[in-house]
Amino acid sequence: ADDDDPPLGYTVDPQVVTKVRALAAQTHHGTAHVNRWNRVLVAFGEHDGTGVTGGAMTAAQAQQMANIHSSPVWDEVVAELTALEAAASATPPPPPKPEVSITSSGGVTEGTAVVFTLTASPAPASALPVSVAVAAVGDYGVAAGARTVTIPTSGSATLTVTTTDDSTDEADGSVTATVNTGTGYTVSSTAGAATAAVADNDDPPVVTPEVSITSSGGVTEGTAAVFTVAASPAPAADLDVSVTVAAVGDYGVAAGARTVTIPTSGSATLTVSTTDDSTDEVDGSVTATVNTGTGYTVSSTAGAATAAVADNDDPPVVTPEVSITSSGGVTEGTAAVFTVTASPAPASALPVKVTVSASGDYGVAAGARTVTIPTSGSATLTVATTDDSTDEVDGSVTATVNTGTGYTVSSTAGAATAAVADDDDPPPPTPEVSITSSGGVTEGTAVVFTLTASPAPASALTVKVTVSASGNYGAATGARTVTVPTSGSVTLSVATTDDSADEADGSVTATVNTGTGYTVSSTAGAATAAVADDDPASSNSGSPVENGDITLGQLMAAFSEGHWFAYENGPGCTPLGQGIATGQTVYKCPDN
């Protein structure tokens, strides 16, 4: 069997190969039959051609066989050979470009070279020049810039980057090699650069220690305050540090400058003693401050430390101050509650004198009382009030702390007051009665007045009214009684008579009189209605009188004679006299 690969770009159908092998194995059909099918196998790359006459069969030759032999296998062979020949005639694809990556052998110490390995995958068919950029962090004498590394056909090459060993203490650095893009290769997307750390090997310069001080905490008088003085970094030899001690309060502290020696361990303690006295006094403190000196610097944030010193003596006995407060206002019948407080609380029960006074008649038992304040510091004083049925002004209850023995009285809260509110309804208000007129009338029409009580009375209210009149219009004058119902208003009608006498206009006045259960309006206590006369003027009989007035008899005689009267002269008119109302001359004129 042939072990050569078929032409690039096409693979023969294995089922067709199997069918051809089976036909080539049919030797009973003769050598020509077997040779034809072996030629096909040679063309498929499935036979090495040994013992085969005519070489590999072409697609054209297979087509001739298919034309001669009516077999579907020949049709399949023609198709496969046609595809093989087409693939063989196609231009093969170019080989893939190598992908170049770079790795580091690891970090080094200054003065040691950094080694990078460049690898091309797949290995190049010939030596491959690759561009590499070298960069550095830190001053380690690295020759930075572009370099060319040639990768042989083996597929890898090394790049060595030297570093220098100096005597300067400096931060560690690094060397980075980055593969640049170039011709004939691609750069790895994940390993296109590599970095190697470069460690400094020089000792740092000698550092002047910085001295700080801290306190171990507050103490009670008689206990020593302890401070820790520390140098950072620790000194190479014992270091003398100057410290100043100061104090607040009289606690026997030895103030002034001291010298503290810090050993090479880096810290030392400073102990400052205090004394225990029997005097009650304000708490104090001890402060230790590091001074500037030789061979060290002073911490800018912890150059001083303070320890509180607490007094442990009992304060002198303080006389309690007594104050009093009210729990708030009450309604009559409810007790007013006061709280009497002693500050500080007394060591034993403390009797306190209190005076109770009251404003208003609420049954308060006024006078002196004694309230005993227990050691808890406060007691309550309860003052009862009574609940009556009288409507009255609100009142109050006041409790005042009096001076006494064993206490003082608060200057700001020595007395307290609780308001006492009345809970009785006030009596109903007295209605105010006013009167108005519905307007003027003509004689014979009644005058109507309206009486109004405000507020409306709770029950029918009797009101006295006096009626008076001007003119002779038959108004019944004098006192009348009008009852105002709970609706609040009622009308009063005063009749007038219609006579035939010509007379001056008149009026009717109704005035509200004072009475029981009401008051009279100061602005509307009376009302007047005009009464107009509706009768014509009368005439005189006979000749004009000496004063110029005409008589009713003259007027009636003229009417009976068929005459009329006018104020202007005309044909057939004769003067009759002066009009009673106008004073003008009245003329008697013919009917026409």
DAGI-V21733 format. One line per field, one symbol per residue. ss: DSSP state (a for helix, b for strand, c for the rest). phi: phi as a letter, one per 30 degrees, with the letter a starting at -180 (. if undefined). psi: psi as a letter, one per 30 degrees, with the letter a starting at -180 (. if undefined). A space follows every 50 residues. Layout:
ss = ???
phi = ???
psi = ???
This chain:
ss = cccccccccccccaaaaaaaaaaaccaaacaaaaaaaaaaaaaacccccc ccccccccaaaaaaaaaacccaaaaaaaaaaaaaaaaaaccccccccbbb bbbbcccbbccccbbbbbbbbccccccbbbbbbbbbbcccccccbbbbbb bccccbbbbbbcccccccccccbbbbbbbcccccbbbcccccbbbbbbbc ccccccccbbbbbbbcccbbccccbbbbbbbbccccccbbbbbbbbbbcc cccccbbbbbbbccccbbbbbbcccccccccccbbbbbbbcccccbbbcc cccbbbbbbbcccccccccbbbbbbbcccbbccccbbbbbbbbccccccb bbbbbbbbbcccccccbbbbbbbccccbbbbbbcccccccccccbbbbbb bcccccbbbcccccbbbbbbbcccccccccbbbbbbbcccbbccccbbbb bbbbccccccbbbbbbbbbbcccccccbbbbbbbccccbbbbbbcccccc cccccbbbbbbbcccccbbbcccccbbbbbbbccccccccbcccccccbc caaaaaaaaacccbbbcccccccbbbbbccccccbbbbbccc
phi = .dcdddedjbbddeddeddddddddddddjddddddddddddddicbdid iccjiddcddddddddddcdbddddddeddddddddddddddddddddcc bbbcdkdbcejcdcccccbcbddddbecdbdbccbbcjcbidddkdbccc cdddjbbcbccdbcccccdadebabbcbdddaciaccedcbdbbbbdbcd bcddddcddccbbbcdkdbcejcddccccbcbdeddbebdbcbccbbcjc bidddkdbccccdddjabcbccdbcccccdadebabbccdcdaciacced cbdbbbcdccdccddddcddccbbbcdkdbcejcddccccbcbdeddbeb dbdbccbbcjcbidddkdbccccdddjabcbccdbcccccdadebabbcc dcdaciaccedcbdbbbcdccdccdddddddccbbbcdkdbcejcddccc cbcbdeddbecdbcbccbbbjccidddjdbcccddddjaacbccdbcccc ddaddbabcccdcdaciaccedcbdbbbbdbcdccddccccidedddjdc cddddddddddiccbbcbdadidbdclcdddciddcccbddd
psi = kkgkklkkfkkkkeeeeeeeeeeffifffleeeeeeeeeeeeefggkfgk gkkfakkleeeeeeeeeejikfeeeeeeeeeeeeeeeeflkkllkkkkkk lklkflllkkfkkkkkkkkkjlklflkjkkkkkkllkliggkjlaklkkj klffflllkkjllljagkklklalkkkkklkakgllkkffhflkkkkjkk gkkllkkkkkklklkflllkkfkkkkkkkkkjlklflkkkkkkkkllkli ggkjlaklkkjkafffllkkkjllljagkklklalkkkkkllakgllkkf fhflkkkkjkkgkkllkkkkkklklkflllkkfkkkkkkkkkjlklflkj kkkkkkllkliggkjlaklkkjkafffllkkkjllljagkklklalkkkk kllakgllkkffhflkkkkjkkgkkllkkkkkklklkflllkkfkkkkkk kkkjlklflkkkkkkkkllkliggkjlaklkkjjlfffllkjkjklkjag kklllalkkkkkllakgllkkffhflkkkkjkkgklllllkalklegfkk leeeeeeeefggllklfkkakgkkkeakkeefglkkkkllf.
